[in-house]
Amino acid sequence: MEWSVNNAFKNYKDMEPKTMMDIIPNIDPIDIGLGSSEKGNVLQSAKPRKKTMTSVYLKYFETAPDGKTRRCKFCGQSYSIATATGNLGRHLSNRHPGYDKSGDAVTTPALQATPTTVIKKPQPQGRAPQAQVDYDHLNWLLIKWLILASLPPSTLEEKWLANSFKFLNPSIQLWPGEKYKAVFREVFRSMREDVRVSLEQVSSKVSITLDFWTSYEQIYYMSVTCQWIDENWSFQKVLLDICQVPYPCTGSEIYNSLVKVLKMYNIENKVLACTHDNSQNAIHACHTLKEDLDGQKVGPFCYIPCAARTLSLIIDDALRTTKPVIAKVREFVQELNASLDMSEDFIQLTTAYQEGSWQFPLDASARWSGNYQMLDLVRKAGKSMDAVVRKNEEMMGSRMLLNAAEKNVVNIVHNYLEPFYKVISEICVNDPTTIGMLIVYMDHISDTISTRQPPDWLKSAAEDMAKKLRSYNNQVCNIFIYMTAILDPRIKCELIPESLNLENYLEEARAHFMRNYYTCHFPSMTSGYSAQDIEDGGSVSFAEEIARKKRRASMSNATDELTQYLSESPAPTKTDVLEWWKVNSTRYPRLSAMARDFLAVQATSVKPEELFCSKGDEIDKQRFCMPHDSTQAILCIKSWTQGGLKLKYKSTEIDYERLMEMAVAAASDNNSAGFDKKQK
């Protein structure tokens, strides 16, 4: 999503070329570690003694001991001793603009505790000390790299990484680790304020989702994400915070941490629903929040279990009996992925046996996507597997060969889980999936499990699967979910599962609609008189009686919006729900306001692909390995920038596009210099 952030500075591209100080103007150098010379960053103003051009150029080169080459004191670039001084001058102008202002000593700018920086207007043709500009560019580019890779600042303290930079340029000076941390904290504060200001502009209700994990330091974290539908009927979401849940991490601590986040963004009165991770502590926290909001009478609030996590637990039950077989197949797949010869043999064999087309590397993760591919491989490419194992039996051994009984087990479980495969594929591709459609999917899975007759060895797992499904259905069988489902134009009342389609729910939904969306969203149509005046017809004027009739007619029309909407046939299942409401909002002005609120409620607490696919392994690894002093800032900044928010330091956006242009230009200069050297 694209965020609108008020900037006090013009875009860099609209201005003439400037130094790093102009990309990041008015920033205290102690906060970002702008390079400072040993003389306090004040550029020498003393007019240098006039010299010949040759002496000016040669001053910045040193002659090698063999007397055959000269080496640049700034970057180490070597030239033949016979190189014309004009070429040396071009090297200095292209690679080190401002060299004639740097004084006699060619040194590396040092980071000082209290530097005094004199920021001058950009000199023509970029005449600024190159060392200072390059180091600032490098450090800010490294910050971007740390964010995108979800790496802590301590990564840059690795000795061999620093040595690699020194190899490129011995004078390179990276900021200290504490300086990077200070910059990240300030960027986090600046961007969080932009998020807060943006949420103030949201006119609809919002929904939140909760996710939890534990780091290698055994610190328990909670992420809080906010979702809503904007006035253009586009789905929006933003990470609010990643916060540590204090010990003992029970429902009470989760509740207190959650309330702090909601109050920080001033949205506690806007929250319509919370989707949690199905844990008992999260349920307890959400229940406490509901009691709190109900007591304040700020409107309805509902907490919802995560459908994706429910599916994951159900699938684990089904795979329980096949774990040994899946482990064998996974080992085989890992060998295939590691060996080019074996993978080519496998592809040739599957072609010969007509056992399908397979894309390498095969998914060997322990998540649903990997487990199902293990089953798929045995069922569809069993002959090719056996042939590869036998050909490489000396290396693999016979342990990877599956017997007939094991293959039969795989075929049965694969067939049993096929409905799950279809549902998970749908919700991963069509993210976010509405609650209404998820309820339909879960009802289909429930019917499938209840109607199939599993073999004796699978009956226990099937009973556990059915039990978890019933628990989920019981938690979502309420008026709130019913209203959310019928507002999906593909479902309405026709596809609502029988367990949710209770007789009184429709009337309750109608009452909620009239109570919360008739007057609140159309204040111009409400009465300006008291209830007593309206009821007492004898005390009102003729004009007021006419107005009362108009208001009653308008209320009847509002009621008819819901009746008319439900009387029409559901839209095709491939319909874009938000686009449908965008087109039909003029037909249903009040009902569409309700739809904007309820359709933002999430069926899952995390993206389904992060739970079911190998992508989740990378996310888990990044979260687990992140130290406490960097977790909140780096993970939040990464999420915000991926969502379209510009990386910002205090009141200044960091123009990374311009920084990359300058980096590419510098690399081009390096290549040109190297080519000139070879030509000489």
N, C-alpha and C positions, 0 to 999 in steps of 0.2 A: 504494500500500500504506500501511497505517497503522502507524506506529511507536509504541512505548510508551517514553516518556522520563520518567525520574523527576524530578519537579519539587519544589523546596523551597518553592514558593509556591503559594497557592491561586489558583484561577482568578479573574481580575479581576471577572467577572460576578457571582460569588458574594459580592462585597464591596460596601460602600457606595461611591459615586462618590469617586474619588481623583484626585490630580494625576498628571502624568507621572512624578514621582519614585516613585510607588507602583506604576506599571506596570512600571518598571525599578528595583526597589529594590536598595540596597546596591551600586551601581555607581559606581566612581570617576569623578567628573565630568570628569576630564582625558581619560578614555577615550572618552566619548561627547559631550563638549562641552556639558554642561548649561549653560544660560544663567546668567551671574553678573553682578551689578550692579557698577558702578564702585566700590562700597564693599565688595566682597568677598563678595557673595552672602548676607551676613548680614542678615536682615530687620530693619529698624529697630524697636527695642523702645521707644523714647522715646514717651511718651504725647503725642499731638498736642494742641495748644491747642484748647479747645472753641470752635467757630465756629457761626455760623448755618447752616442747611441750604443756603441759597442760596449762601453763599460757598464751601461745600465742593464743590458741584456746579460752579459757574462756574470754579473753580480749574483744572479739567481741560478747559476750552473756551477758545478764543481768538476774539475778534471780528474779522470780516473788515474790510478797509479801508473798504468801502462802508457799514459799520454795519448791514447788513441780515441777516447770517447769523452763526452761531457754528459753529466747527469743532472736533471732538474732537481733542485733542492725541495720543491713542493711535492712532486708526485713520483720522482725517481725515474722518469722517462729518460732514456739514453739516446744520444745523437753522436754521429761521427765527429771527430775533432775538426774535420774539414767542412762541417755544415755551416752554411752562410748565416751570419748574425740575423739577417732578415727572417729566416726560417725559425730561429730561436725566438725572435720577437713575436711571430705569429703564434707559436706554441704558447707563449705567456699570455697573449691577448685572448686566445680561444679557450685555454684551459684554466687560466688563473687571472681573470679580470680583476683589476685593483691591486696587482702585484706591486706597482710603483708606489702604493700608499702604505705598504706593510712595514716599512722601516728596514733597518739593516738585518735584524734577526728574523730568520724564517723558522717559526716555532709553531707548535700545536696549541690552539686555544685551550685554556684550562677552565674547568668548572670551579667557581669560587663560591664561598658561602654568601657573600654580600656584594655581588658585582654591581657596578654603576654603569648603565648602558646609555649611550647617547645615540638615539635613533635619528638618523639623518634622512632627508628625502632621497629617494633612489637616484643614484648618479646615472648619467646618460650611458647607454650601452651596458648596463649592469655592472658598473664599476664598483664592486664591493668585494671585500676580502673573501676569496673563494673558499678558504678552509672553513670559515665560520658558516657560510651558506650551505656547503655540502654536508657538514655534520648535522645541522638542523634538519635538512632534507632526509638524511639517512635515519635519524632517530624517529622522525614522524612516520616514515615508511615502515620502520620496524614496529612501531605501535600498531599500525594497520595490520601487519602480518600477525602479531600476537593475538589480536582480536579475532581475525578470520580463522586462525588455527586453534583458538581457545587454549593458548599457552600462557603461563604466568610470566611476569617480568624476570623472574629468576632464571629463565631459559637463557637470557642474554648474558648471564654471568658465567656460563659454561666456558672454560678455558680455551677449548679447541675452536669454539665458534669465534671468540675474540681473536684467536690467532689467525683464523681464516680472513677476517677483516684486515688484520695487520699485514697479511700477505699481499692483499690488494693495494693497500696504502698504509705504510708504517705509521703515518701521522694521524690515522683515524682514532677518534676518541668518542666512545659511546657514553651515554649518560649512566650514572650509577643506578643500581637497582632501585634504591629508594626514590630516586627522581622519577623513574617510570611509574612507580606505584602512586606517587603524588599526582602525576598527570592523569592517570586512570581515574583516581578518585574525583578529580575536578571535572573531567569529561563526564563521568557518571552523574555528578550533581547537575551539571548543565543540561544534559540530555533528559534527565528525569524531570526537570522543571518544564521542558518542552512537552513531554508526555502529559504532565499534569495540566498544563494550559490547554492542550488539545482535547483532553477529556472534559474540560469545562464547557466545550462547545457542543458536546453530544446532547441531543435533545430527547433521545429515546431511553428506554431502560437498557441496562447492560447485564450480561451474564459473565460469570467467572468460572475458571477451572483451576483445580489444585493438582499438583504433582509433587512427589516426595522422593528423596534418595539420601543415601548416606555416603560420605566421602571416605577416603583412605584414613583420614584423621578421626574417623568415627563421629563426624559432625552431621547432624540430621538437618536437611534443608527442605524448604518448601518453596515452590515457584507458584506465583499467582498470575494468571493471564486473564485479560478482559476482552470480551467480544461484544460487538454490537452491529447493527445495520444502519448505515448512514442514510441521509435524506435522498441520495441517488440510488438507493437500494443495492448498495455494494457492501459485502461482508467485510468487516474490519476487525482486527484483533491486535493487541499489543501486550507484551510482557510488562506487568506492573512492578514486580520485585522478585528477587530471590533472597530469602531471609533464613537465618538460622533459627531453628525451633529449639528453645532452651530445654535442658534436661529437666524432667524425665521424658519429655516429648509425648505427653499424653494429649487427650482431646482438649484439655484446658489450656495447655501451652499453644497448641495449634490455633485455638480460637483467639487467644490474646494476640498472637502474631498476625493473624488474618485481619482482625479489627484494626490494628495499627496501620496495615497497608491500605485498607479501605478509607480510613480517615486521612491518611497522608494525601490521597488523591481526591478526597472529598466526594466519594461516590457511594458511601454507605446507604444513602437513601435512594440510589438508582439501581441497586442490585436486585434483579428479579429471580435469579437462580444460581446455584453453585453445583457444578459437576465434580465429584470427588473420585478418589482412587479405590473405593470400596473397602478401605481399611476401617476397623472399628473406631480408631482414634479420630479419623477424619469425619466419620459419621457423627460421632459425639460432638465434635467442634461445630459441624453444620447445624446440628439440632439446637445447640446453644445459641448460635447466631439467629436461627429462625425464631426462637423464643424472644430474643432481644428485639428483633425487628417487628415481630407481631405485637410486642408490648408498646413499641413506639408508634404503631399503627401507620407505618410508612407505605403499606401496600402488601400484596401477596409476596411470599418468598417460598421457594421449594429447593430442596437438595436432591440430586439425582446420582445414582450409581453409574460408573463408567461401563458402557456396553462392551467396549473393546477388551477391557480387563476381564470381564465376565466370560467372553468368548475364549480368551487365552487360557483361563483356568479350566474351562470345559474341555478344550482341546488337550490340555495336559493329562486329563483323566483318560481320554481316548488313547493317547500315545503311551500310557503307562506300561502296557503289556508288550510294546514293540521296542522299548528303549535299547535292549541288547542288539537287536537287528539293525536299528538305525545307527548305532555306534559303529558297527562293522561297515555299513555303507558309507558313513561319513569318513572313516579312515581311508576307504578306497577312493572317495572323491578328493580328499586332500592329496593323495598320491597322484591322481590324475592332474590336478591343478599345478602340482610342483614339477611335473615331467612333461616336456613338450613332445617327446617321442610317444609316451603312453597316451597322451590326449589325442595325438594325430591317429594313433592306432584305433582308439575308441571311435573317433569320428568316421573313419573308414569302415569300421565294422558295423556301426549303426546304419550307415548308408547301404551296406551290402545286405544286412538283415531287415532293412526297412523298419528300423526302430526309432524313427523320428530324427529331428534336428536339434542339436544341443549347443548352447552358447557357452564358451569358456571365458573366464573361470566359472565353474559351477558354484552355486550358493551352498556353502558348507556351514553356515551359521547354525547355532542351536535354537534359533527362533523359529516361528511357524514357517516362514518362507523356506528355510533350510531343511527343516524336518519333512515338510511335504515334498520337497524335491528329492529327498532320499527315498521316500515311498514311490514317487513317480518314476525314479530311475530304475528301481527293481521291477516295477510293474510293466514299464514300457521298453526297457533296454536290458532285460535280464540276460539274454544270450551274449550281447556284446560285453557286459560286465564279466561274465564267466570266461569268455575268450581272453580278455585282457589279463585277468588274474592268472589264468593258466600259463599264458605266455611269459608272464613275469613272476612265476611262482617262486623262483629262487630268491627274489627280493621281497615279495609280498608274503609268501607263505600261503598255505591252503586255508588259513583261518578266515580269509575274506570271502571264500566261496560259501554261498548260502545253500542250504539243503531245501528239499521240496516243502517241508513243513514250515520253514521260515518264510519262504516265498508265498505260501498260502496265507499265512498270518498277515503279511504285508498287503496282499490283494484285498483281504477282508477289511482291514483298517482303512486302506486307501479309499475303498468304495463307501465306507461308513462316514468318512470325513469329507466327501466330495461336496455336500451342501455347504459346509463351513468354508471350503476353498472358494466357492462362488460368492458367498456373502462377503468374505474378507477381501476378495479382489474388488468387489463393488465399492466397499466403504473406503478402501485405500485409494482407488482411482477418483471417486466422487467425494472428495473431502472439501468442506464438511458435509457429512450426511445428516439430514434432519432427524430429529427424534422420531417423528412419525414414520419415516421410512425404516429406521432402525427397529422400531417396534414391530413392523411388518416382517422384517428379516428374522428377528428373534422368534416370532410366532411360527414362522415357517420351519425353523430349526427344531423348535419344540415339537411340532407335528411330526417331523421326520424321525426324531428319536423315539417318540411314543409308538409310531406305527411299524418300525422295523423290528425284526426279531434277531437280536445278535446271538452268536454262539455262546455256550456256557462260559468260556474263559473271558468273554467281553461283557457279560451281564453286570458284573459288579461295577465296572467302569461306566456302563450305560446308566445305571441307577444314580451314580454320583453326578453324572452329567445332567440328568433330568432334575436332580435336587437343586443344583446351582441355577438352572434355568427357572425353576419355580420361585426360588428366592429373588431372582432379578425381577421376574414378572410381578411379584407381590410388591416390590418397592416402587415400581413404576405404574402401578394400577391406582391412579388417583385423578382427580378432576384437573389438576394442573397439566399433567401429561396428555390428558384427553384434549384439552383446549389447544395445546401445542400441536397435536397430531392433526386435528381437523382443519387447522389453518394452513396446512400443507395442501395446496390445490390438487395434488395428485392423489390424495388419500380421502380427505373429507370424512364422511361417516361410512362410506362404502367399504373401505379397506381396514377399518379399525378392528383389531382382534376382538373376539367375543368377550374375553375376560375384561376388556377395558370399555366396552360399549354398553355401559349401564344406562338404564332408562332415565334416571334423574340427572345424569351428567350433562345432557344437552340443555336442560332448563337452567342448571347451575352456570353453564358457560354463557347462556344468554343473559342471565342476571349479572354476571361479572362484566360482560361487555357493556351493558347499559349503565352499570354503576361506575365504571372506571374510564370508559371511552366515549360516552355520549357528551358529557359536559366538559370534561377536562381538556379535550383536544379542540373544542369548538366553543370557547367562552362567549363569543359574540352572539351565540344563539341561546344563551341561558337567560333566565328571568332576572329582572332587576328589582323584583318585589319579594316580600317575605312569603313564606309558605302559607301563613295565615291569610294574607291578602288574596292569595291565589285561590285558596279554598273558599273564601267568603265572597261569593259572587255578587252579593248585594252592595259591597263596599268598594267595588271597582268601577271605573268608568266604562263606557261603551267601547272606547278604543282599547282599553286594557283587556276587555273580554275577547276582542278580536285577536290581540296579541297572544292571549292564553291559548286560544284555539290553534293559532299558528304553531305555538310551541308544542302543543300536544300532537299535532300532525307531523311536526318534525321528528318528535320522539318515535312516533309510529313508523316513520320512514327509516329511522336509525335501526329499529328492531328488524325491519324488513331487509336491511343490508345482510344480516346474518342468515335470515330465511332464504333470501334470493341466492346468496352464495352457496348454501348447502343444497339448494334445489337443483343446481346445475350439475352436470356430469363431471366427474373428476378429470383433470388434465392428464395427458399421456405421461407415462412414468419417466420418459426422457426429458420432460419439461424442466427448464431452469426455473426453480421456484421463485427466486428473487426477481428475475426478469418478468415472470408472470404477474407478480404483484406490482411491479413498476408500471406495467402496461394497464393494469386494472385498478390502480389506486384511485383513479377519478370516479370509477363506478362505485367503489366502496371506500369513501374517504375516512370513515370512522373505523371500519373493520381493518383497513390497511394499517392504521396506527397500532392497533392491537397486534397485527401480524408482525410488524417491525420489532415489537418487544419480544414476542414469544418465539419467533423463528431464529433469534440469536442464541437461544438456549442450546447448549451443546450436549450431544449424546455420549461423547467420550471426553475423558479428562486430558488425553494426549492425542497427538496425531496417530491414526491407526498404523501408518507405515513405520512410525518410530517404535511401535510395540511389536509388530508382526514381521518386519523386514530387517535385513542386516544393517540398515542405516542406524537402527537403535543401538547396535553394539558400539559404534563410534561415539554416539552421544553419551552413552553410559561411561565409556572410558574417559572421555573428557571431563565429565562431572566428577567421577571417582578420583581422578588424579589432580584436580585443581586444588591448590592450597587455600586455606580459609581467607587469607588476606587479599586474595584476587578473585574469588568465586563470584561475589555479587557484582562487582564492577565489570569484569570482562564478559561474563555470560549475558548480563543485561545489555551492555553496549553492543555486543555481537547481535543479539536479537533485534535491538532497535535499528541498527544500521541495515540489517537484512530486510527489515520492514519498510525501509525507505527514509528513515530519519537520518539527517546528516550528522556526521561526527562533529562535535562542537566542544570547544574549549572556552569556558566562560561565555562571552557573548559572540564568539567568533567561530564561524564554520571553517573547518580545515579543508582546503581545496585540494583533494587528493588527485583529481584529474590533472590539475596543473603540475603538481609535484611529479606525477608519472611522466608528463610531457618533458619536464626538465631532466628527469633521470634518463629518459630515452635519448634526449639531445646530448647529454653528457657521454652516454655510451657511444653515440655516433661519433663524437669528437675523439674518443679514445681509439675507435677503429680507424678513423682518418689519420690520426697521429701515427698509429702503428703501420699503416700503409705507406705513409710518407717516409717513415724510417726505413722500411724495406726497399723503397725506391732509391733512397740514398745509398 
